[in-house]
Amino acid sequence: MTLRIKFRDIFRATLSFRTGNESWIGIAPDGGSYHIVSPVDTQISKGVMACNRPSDGTPFGGYKGWVYFRVPPFFEDVGDVETARKEQALRVSAELVDKLERFGIQAIVEDTDQTSDGSTIEPKKESPEDALLCSKCGKTWNKLSACLRDEDLSLLAYRACINDFSKGIYVFEHKCGGSVNIPVSSFIRKPLNNRILAGLQACPGLCYYEHLFQECPAYCEGSCYRHVARKIYQRRKSCTKRI
């Protein structure tokens, strides 16, 4: 008997790290059925992973005797959120099938091109206006991911927009000496926290220095954009060291 798991269920169970929740997939002892437990508070998940299970053996409302597999959350700091979620769900699918095989359960994940509502996942269509252009040599990158992989580009500055951080810009320097300006909104959605502390006593003033990529400890809307800048800078720096 082969357990057939719908990809849309795994996709639905793949939550963003920002939610503070994650999901688990329960498999019946005979391998004949499964169910999704979602959302599960991250702290509760950590307790389950540390084997601090309830006395009745039913973690977070699961069934006694069932085998449970954690669905790690995905990070949406960089790139397209829908793509990041799908890629994580595909990784989970492959790992789940492999783990179940170790338990002697044969499983397949069906319809890996569908989302939780049954619709097909379509890749984002790039328009000419989406192309990223070098200000000097005229080289273009049709996708943000291509820009991030290009070893000839390095993060030069983060120009924060103090009045509306979602309108800030990441400036990349090309090897020709030109620059590529990418809106911060291409990397991350505007956070729900809309507190702007710039200019107040609680503000360290880091955003006034565009070549400084230090993370900001303040609970401010701009902190997440500095976090992304730091990650990009560290990634490019590590790539340079390997060359």
C-alpha contacts under 8 A as a table, 3 or more apart, distances in Angstrom:
res1	aa1	res2	aa2	distance
1	M	32	G	7.57
1	M	106	Q	7.09
2	T	31	G	7.83
2	T	32	G	7.73
2	T	105	I	7.41
2	T	106	Q	5.01
2	T	107	A	5.17
2	T	108	I	7.18
3	L	31	G	6.27
3	L	32	G	5.90
3	L	33	S	6.74
3	L	105	I	7.57
3	L	106	Q	6.18
3	L	107	A	4.43
3	L	108	I	6.41
4	R	107	A	5.82
4	R	108	I	5.26
4	R	109	V	6.04
4	R	110	E	6.76
5	I	9	D	7.59
5	I	34	Y	7.74
5	I	107	A	7.19
5	I	108	I	6.15
5	I	109	V	4.74
5	I	110	E	6.08
6	K	9	D	5.47
6	K	10	I	6.99
6	K	109	V	5.72
6	K	110	E	5.10
6	K	111	D	6.56
6	K	112	T	7.92
7	F	10	I	5.10
7	F	11	F	6.02
7	F	89	A	7.86
7	F	93	S	7.50
7	F	109	V	5.77
7	F	110	E	5.65
7	F	111	D	5.74
7	F	112	T	5.20
7	F	113	D	7.84
7	F	114	Q	6.83
7	F	115	T	7.41
7	F	116	S	7.89
8	R	11	F	4.88
8	R	12	R	5.97
8	R	111	D	7.57
8	R	112	T	7.51
8	R	114	Q	5.87
8	R	115	T	4.85
8	R	116	S	4.18
8	R	117	D	7.14
8	R	118	G	6.64
9	D	12	R	5.07
9	D	13	A	6.19
9	D	36	I	7.36
9	D	116	S	6.10
10	I	13	A	4.95
10	I	14	T	6.24
10	I	89	A	6.04
10	I	92	V	7.65
10	I	93	S	7.13
11	F	14	T	5.20
11	F	85	R	7.32
11	F	86	K	6.64
11	F	89	A	5.30
11	F	115	T	6.10
11	F	116	S	5.89
12	R	15	L	7.35
12	R	115	T	7.33
12	R	116	S	5.03
13	A	22	E	7.38
13	A	23	S	5.43
13	A	24	W	7.46
13	A	36	I	7.00
13	A	37	V	7.93
13	A	38	S	6.34
13	A	39	P	7.75
13	A	71	V	6.89
14	T	22	E	7.07
14	T	23	S	6.83
14	T	71	V	6.28
14	T	72	P	7.01
14	T	73	P	5.76
14	T	74	F	6.97
14	T	85	R	6.70
14	T	88	Q	7.26
14	T	89	A	6.06
15	L	19	T	7.11
15	L	21	N	6.98
15	L	22	E	5.78
15	L	23	S	7.32
15	L	72	P	7.83
15	L	73	P	4.99
15	L	74	F	6.36
15	L	85	R	7.65
16	S	19	T	5.66
16	S	20	G	7.83
16	S	21	N	7.76
16	S	22	E	7.82
16	S	73	P	5.22
16	S	74	F	5.03
16	S	75	F	6.09
16	S	76	E	6.95
16	S	85	R	7.72
17	F	20	G	5.93
17	F	21	N	7.06
17	F	22	E	7.70
17	F	73	P	5.03
17	F	74	F	5.59
17	F	75	F	5.62
17	F	76	E	7.76
18	R	21	N	7.88
18	R	75	F	7.78
20	G	41	D	6.34
20	G	42	T	5.83
21	N	39	P	5.65
21	N	40	V	5.22
21	N	41	D	4.52
21	N	42	T	5.02
21	N	73	P	7.75
22	E	38	S	6.70
22	E	39	P	5.63
22	E	40	V	5.26
22	E	41	D	6.52
22	E	42	T	6.15
22	E	45	S	7.73
22	E	70	R	7.83
22	E	71	V	6.46
22	E	72	P	6.39
22	E	73	P	5.76
23	S	36	I	7.18
23	S	37	V	5.72
23	S	38	S	4.63
23	S	39	P	5.43
23	S	40	V	5.60
23	S	70	R	6.18
23	S	71	V	5.19
23	S	72	P	7.32
23	S	73	P	7.97
24	W	36	I	6.06
24	W	37	V	5.21
24	W	38	S	6.66
24	W	40	V	7.68
24	W	68	Y	6.27
24	W	69	F	5.39
24	W	70	R	4.39
24	W	71	V	5.40
25	I	34	Y	6.96
25	I	35	H	5.92
25	I	36	I	4.76
25	I	37	V	6.20
25	I	68	Y	5.47
25	I	69	F	5.12
25	I	70	R	6.44
25	I	71	V	7.17
26	G	34	Y	5.39
26	G	35	H	5.28
26	G	36	I	6.27
26	G	37	V	7.40
26	G	62	G	7.21
26	G	63	Y	7.88
26	G	66	W	6.13
26	G	67	V	5.57
26	G	68	Y	4.34
26	G	69	F	6.42
27	I	31	G	6.15
27	I	32	G	7.79
27	I	33	S	6.12
27	I	34	Y	4.48
27	I	35	H	6.84
27	I	66	W	5.57
27	I	67	V	5.17
27	I	68	Y	6.28
28	A	31	G	5.09
28	A	32	G	6.14
28	A	33	S	5.51
28	A	34	Y	5.98
28	A	65	G	7.58
28	A	66	W	4.92
28	A	67	V	6.64
29	P	32	G	7.75
29	P	65	G	6.53
29	P	66	W	5.42
29	P	67	V	6.84
30	D	33	S	7.94
30	D	105	I	7.99
31	G	34	Y	7.75
31	G	105	I	5.78
31	G	106	Q	7.79
37	V	40	V	7.03
37	V	60	F	7.81
37	V	61	G	7.73
37	V	62	G	7.20
40	V	44	I	6.87
40	V	45	S	6.70
40	V	60	F	7.33
41	D	44	I	5.34
41	D	45	S	6.39
42	T	45	S	4.96
42	T	46	K	6.25
43	Q	46	K	5.09
43	Q	47	G	6.41
44	I	47	G	5.06
44	I	48	V	6.36
44	I	60	F	7.77
45	S	48	V	5.05
45	S	49	M	6.17
46	K	49	M	5.06
46	K	50	A	6.15
47	G	50	A	5.00
47	G	51	C	6.36
47	G	52	N	5.12
47	G	53	R	7.12
48	V	51	C	4.94
48	V	52	N	5.29
48	V	53	R	5.52
48	V	59	P	6.93
49	M	52	N	7.40
53	R	57	G	6.33
53	R	58	T	7.45
53	R	59	P	5.93
54	P	57	G	5.52
54	P	58	T	6.40
54	P	59	P	6.20
55	S	58	T	7.84
56	D	64	K	7.48
57	G	63	Y	7.91
57	G	64	K	5.54
57	G	65	G	7.51
58	T	61	G	5.78
58	T	62	G	4.88
58	T	63	Y	5.38
58	T	64	K	5.05
59	P	62	G	5.31
59	P	63	Y	7.74
62	G	66	W	7.65
63	Y	66	W	5.70
69	F	96	L	7.48
71	V	92	V	6.58
72	P	92	V	7.80
73	P	88	Q	7.83
74	F	84	A	6.87
74	F	85	R	6.12
74	F	88	Q	6.15
75	F	78	V	7.75
75	F	84	A	7.26
76	E	79	G	6.91
76	E	80	D	7.42
76	E	81	V	5.48
76	E	84	A	6.58
76	E	188	I	6.93
77	D	187	F	6.34
77	D	188	I	5.52
77	D	228	V	6.30
78	V	187	F	4.71
78	V	188	I	6.27
78	V	228	V	7.14
79	G	83	T	7.83
79	G	84	A	7.19
79	G	144	L	7.08
79	G	145	S	7.00
79	G	186	S	6.95
79	G	187	F	5.10
79	G	188	I	7.29
80	D	83	T	5.41
80	D	84	A	6.19
80	D	186	S	7.84
80	D	187	F	7.22
81	V	84	A	5.07
81	V	85	R	6.13
82	E	85	R	5.20
82	E	86	K	6.22
83	T	86	K	5.12
83	T	87	E	6.09
83	T	123	P	7.98
84	A	87	E	5.25
84	A	88	Q	6.26
85	R	88	Q	5.24
85	R	89	A	6.17
86	K	89	A	4.99
86	K	90	L	6.14
87	E	90	L	5.11
87	E	91	R	6.31
88	Q	91	R	5.08
88	Q	92	V	6.19
89	A	92	V	5.02
89	A	93	S	6.10
90	L	93	S	4.98
90	L	94	A	6.36
90	L	112	T	7.39
91	R	94	A	5.29
91	R	95	E	6.22
92	V	95	E	5.12
92	V	96	L	5.89
93	S	96	L	5.15
93	S	97	V	6.32
93	S	109	V	6.52
94	A	97	V	5.38
94	A	98	D	6.35
95	E	98	D	5.09
95	E	99	K	6.09
96	L	99	K	5.13
96	L	100	L	6.06
97	V	100	L	5.24
97	V	101	E	6.28
97	V	106	Q	7.41
97	V	107	A	5.70
97	V	108	I	6.51
97	V	109	V	7.70
98	D	101	E	5.23
98	D	102	R	6.78
99	K	102	R	5.24
99	K	103	F	6.83
100	L	103	F	5.05
100	L	104	G	6.46
100	L	105	I	5.11
100	L	106	Q	6.64
100	L	107	A	7.04
101	E	104	G	4.91
101	E	105	I	5.00
101	E	106	Q	5.65
101	E	107	A	7.53
102	R	105	I	7.26
109	V	112	T	7.01
111	D	114	Q	5.88
113	D	120	T	5.63
113	D	121	I	5.67
114	Q	117	D	7.81
114	Q	118	G	5.49
114	Q	119	S	5.40
114	Q	120	T	4.37
114	Q	121	I	5.54
115	T	118	G	5.32
115	T	119	S	5.57
115	T	120	T	6.26
115	T	121	I	6.30
116	S	119	S	7.45
126	E	130	D	6.04
126	E	131	A	7.71
126	E	142	N	6.94
126	E	143	K	7.48
127	S	130	D	5.30
127	S	131	A	7.19
128	P	131	A	5.53
128	P	142	N	7.88
130	D	142	N	6.69
130	D	143	K	7.58
131	A	140	T	6.13
131	A	141	W	5.59
131	A	142	N	4.49
131	A	143	K	6.76
132	L	140	T	5.29
132	L	141	W	5.01
132	L	142	N	6.32
132	L	143	K	7.51
132	L	144	L	7.77
132	L	147	C	8.00
132	L	180	V	6.78
132	L	181	N	7.71
132	L	182	I	7.49
133	L	138	G	5.90
133	L	139	K	5.80
133	L	140	T	4.53
133	L	141	W	6.66
133	L	180	V	5.97
134	C	137	C	5.96
134	C	138	G	4.88
134	C	139	K	5.32
134	C	140	T	6.40
134	C	174	H	7.07
134	C	178	G	5.85
134	C	179	S	5.41
134	C	180	V	4.99
135	S	138	G	6.02
135	S	178	G	5.17
135	S	179	S	5.37
135	S	180	V	6.41
136	K	176	C	7.13
136	K	177	G	7.03
136	K	178	G	4.50
136	K	179	S	7.09
137	C	176	C	6.78
137	C	178	G	6.85
141	W	144	L	7.23
141	W	146	A	6.29
141	W	147	C	6.06
142	N	146	A	7.25
143	K	146	A	5.30
143	K	147	C	6.65
144	L	147	C	5.10
144	L	148	L	6.41
144	L	186	S	7.85
145	S	148	L	5.11
145	S	149	R	6.29
146	A	149	R	5.17
146	A	150	D	6.21
147	C	150	D	5.30
147	C	153	L	7.32
148	L	151	E	7.94
148	L	153	L	7.66
150	D	153	L	5.79
151	E	154	S	7.40
151	E	236	R	7.62
151	E	239	C	7.56
151	E	240	T	7.72
152	D	174	H	5.79
152	D	175	K	5.30
153	L	172	F	6.07
153	L	173	E	5.53
153	L	174	H	4.71
153	L	175	K	6.48
154	S	172	F	5.33
154	S	173	E	5.34
154	S	174	H	6.82
154	S	233	Y	7.48
154	S	236	R	6.29
155	L	170	Y	7.26
155	L	171	V	6.10
155	L	172	F	4.37
155	L	173	E	6.20
155	L	232	I	7.12
155	L	233	Y	5.88
155	L	236	R	7.57
156	L	170	Y	7.79
156	L	171	V	5.49
156	L	172	F	5.08
156	L	173	E	5.61
156	L	211	H	6.54
157	A	170	Y	6.02
157	A	171	V	5.02
157	A	172	F	6.98
157	A	210	E	5.08
157	A	211	H	4.70
157	A	212	L	7.44
158	Y	168	G	7.51
158	Y	169	I	5.99
158	Y	170	Y	4.66
158	Y	171	V	6.13
158	Y	210	E	4.89
158	Y	211	H	6.50
158	Y	212	L	7.77
158	Y	213	F	7.57
158	Y	226	R	7.85
158	Y	229	A	6.87
159	R	168	G	5.67
159	R	169	I	5.16
159	R	170	Y	6.29
159	R	171	V	7.47
159	R	207	C	7.57
159	R	210	E	5.30
160	A	165	F	6.07
160	A	167	K	7.64
160	A	168	G	4.55
160	A	169	I	6.51
160	A	207	C	5.93
160	A	208	Y	7.60
160	A	210	E	7.32
160	A	222	G	7.88
161	C	164	D	5.42
161	C	165	F	4.86
161	C	166	S	7.39
161	C	167	K	5.85
161	C	168	G	4.72
161	C	169	I	7.93
162	I	165	F	5.76
162	I	196	I	7.89
162	I	198	A	6.53
162	I	207	C	7.79
163	N	196	I	7.91
164	D	167	K	5.79
164	D	168	G	7.53
165	F	168	G	5.41
165	F	221	E	6.98
165	F	222	G	5.68
165	F	225	Y	7.67
166	S	184	V	6.32
166	S	185	S	5.79
166	S	189	R	7.76
166	S	190	K	5.88
167	K	183	P	6.68
167	K	184	V	6.75
167	K	185	S	6.99
168	G	183	P	6.05
168	G	184	V	5.57
168	G	185	S	7.82
169	I	181	N	6.32
169	I	182	I	5.60
169	I	183	P	4.46
169	I	184	V	5.28
170	Y	181	N	5.91
170	Y	182	I	5.25
170	Y	183	P	6.19
170	Y	184	V	6.18
170	Y	229	A	7.50
171	V	179	S	6.58
171	V	180	V	5.78
171	V	181	N	4.68
171	V	182	I	6.38
172	F	179	S	5.49
172	F	180	V	5.03
172	F	181	N	6.37
172	F	182	I	7.84
173	E	177	G	6.47
173	E	178	G	5.98
173	E	179	S	4.51
173	E	180	V	6.41
174	H	177	G	5.48
174	H	178	G	5.26
174	H	179	S	5.59
174	H	180	V	7.22
175	K	178	G	7.25
182	I	186	S	7.07
183	P	186	S	5.64
183	P	187	F	7.77
184	V	187	F	5.50
184	V	188	I	6.54
184	V	225	Y	7.07
185	S	188	I	5.27
185	S	189	R	5.90
185	S	190	K	7.27
186	S	189	R	7.87
187	F	228	V	7.89
188	I	225	Y	7.66
191	P	194	N	6.81
191	P	221	E	6.69
191	P	224	C	7.89
193	N	220	C	7.41
193	N	221	E	5.90
194	N	220	C	7.32
194	N	221	E	5.31
195	R	219	Y	7.64
195	R	220	C	5.33
195	R	221	E	5.50
196	I	220	C	5.33
196	I	221	E	5.63
196	I	222	G	7.13
197	L	200	L	5.42
197	L	201	Q	7.93
197	L	202	A	6.54
197	L	203	C	5.60
197	L	218	A	7.83
197	L	219	Y	7.93
197	L	220	C	5.75
197	L	221	E	7.95
198	A	203	C	5.51
198	A	205	G	6.89
199	G	203	C	6.21
199	G	205	G	7.20
200	L	203	C	5.45
201	Q	204	P	7.84
202	A	218	A	6.75
203	C	206	L	7.95
203	C	218	A	6.40
204	P	216	C	7.39
204	P	218	A	7.46
205	G	208	Y	5.78
205	G	209	Y	7.81
206	L	209	Y	5.71
206	L	212	L	7.08
206	L	214	Q	7.49
206	L	216	C	6.97
207	C	210	E	6.38
207	C	212	L	7.95
209	Y	212	L	5.56
210	E	213	F	7.75
213	F	226	R	6.70
213	F	229	A	6.23
213	F	230	R	5.24
213	F	233	Y	7.32
214	Q	226	R	7.23
214	Q	230	R	6.42
215	E	223	S	7.00
215	E	226	R	5.60
215	E	227	H	5.54
215	E	230	R	6.55
216	C	223	S	5.44
216	C	226	R	6.74
216	C	227	H	7.62
217	P	223	S	7.25
218	A	223	S	6.79
219	Y	223	S	6.91
220	C	223	S	5.50
221	E	224	C	6.65
221	E	225	Y	7.97
222	G	225	Y	5.46
222	G	226	R	6.55
223	S	226	R	5.18
223	S	227	H	6.20
224	C	227	H	4.86
224	C	228	V	6.40
225	Y	228	V	5.18
225	Y	229	A	6.31
226	R	229	A	4.94
226	R	230	R	6.13
227	H	230	R	5.14
227	H	231	K	6.33
228	V	231	K	5.07
228	V	232	I	6.22
229	A	232	I	5.21
229	A	233	Y	6.09
230	R	233	Y	5.09
230	R	234	Q	6.09
231	K	234	Q	5.22
231	K	235	R	6.07
232	I	235	R	5.16
232	I	236	R	6.20
233	Y	236	R	5.32
233	Y	237	K	6.09
234	Q	237	K	4.97
234	Q	238	S	6.11
235	R	238	S	5.24
235	R	239	C	6.29
236	R	239	C	5.08
236	R	240	T	6.26
237	K	240	T	5.14
237	K	241	K	6.43
238	S	241	K	5.15
238	S	242	R	6.55
239	C	242	R	5.30
239	C	243	I	6.67
240	T	243	I	5.37
